[in-house]
Amino acid sequence: MSVLSTLLWGGMIFLVLSVLLSSQILGGGYARWNMDEQAAEVYQQRKKVRMRWALRCVLVALILFTAALLVYNL
């Protein structure tokens, strides 16, 4: 059971990390209206990088949950 719980906890941690990366807590929201063009472009690039990392975290969480399901059924 410890392998199963480890996989489930790992999946939950990666899901929380993906939510934090894509949320406004880490600046994932909208660009501010008083930004100049260069700052807005840098902001958008950083947002794209955060969203890529959030997607990777979701994929890792899905893999961990799938592995937990396989371990549970064996």
N, C-alpha and C positions, 0 to 999 in steps of 0.2 A: 504493500500500500504506500510505502514511502516514495517509490518512483512515480506513482500516479499523482500523489499530492504535489510532488516537486514539479511535474509537468503542468499541472493545473495552476499552481501558484506562478510559475514562470509565464504561462500564457496570460494570466490576469495582469501581471506586472507589465508585460509588453503592451497590453491593451490600454492600460492607464497611461503609459508613456506615449503611446500614439495619440491619445486624446489630449494630453498636455502639449505635445508638439504642434498639434493642429488648432489649438484653442487661442483665445486672445490673451491668456495668461502669459504666454511667451511671445506675444506680438503677432499672432497669426491672424489678426482681424484685418480691418480695412486700413488703407493708407490715410494718413491725416490730410486734411484739405489744404493746410498751409505748407506742404512740402514743395520744394522745387523739383524740377524734372530729374536731376541726377540723384537726389536723395530718394525719390519715389522709385526710380529704377533699381537702386541698390536694395531698397525695401522689398520690391517684388522678387528680386533674385534670391534674397535670403528666405523669403516666404516659400518659394519653390523648393529650395533645399530642405526646409523644415517639413514640407508636405511629402517630399520623397522619403525622408527618414520616417515620417509617420506611417507611410504606406509600407515601408519595410518592416516596421514594428508590428503592423497588423498581419502581414504575411508570416512573420515568425510566430506570432500568437496563434494563428490558424494551424501552423505546422505542429506547434506544441499541443494544442487541443486535439488534433488528429492523432498524434502519438499517444496522448493520454487515453483516447478512445480505443486505440488498438491494444494498449496495455491492459485496459479494463476488460476487453473482450477475450484476452488470452488467458 
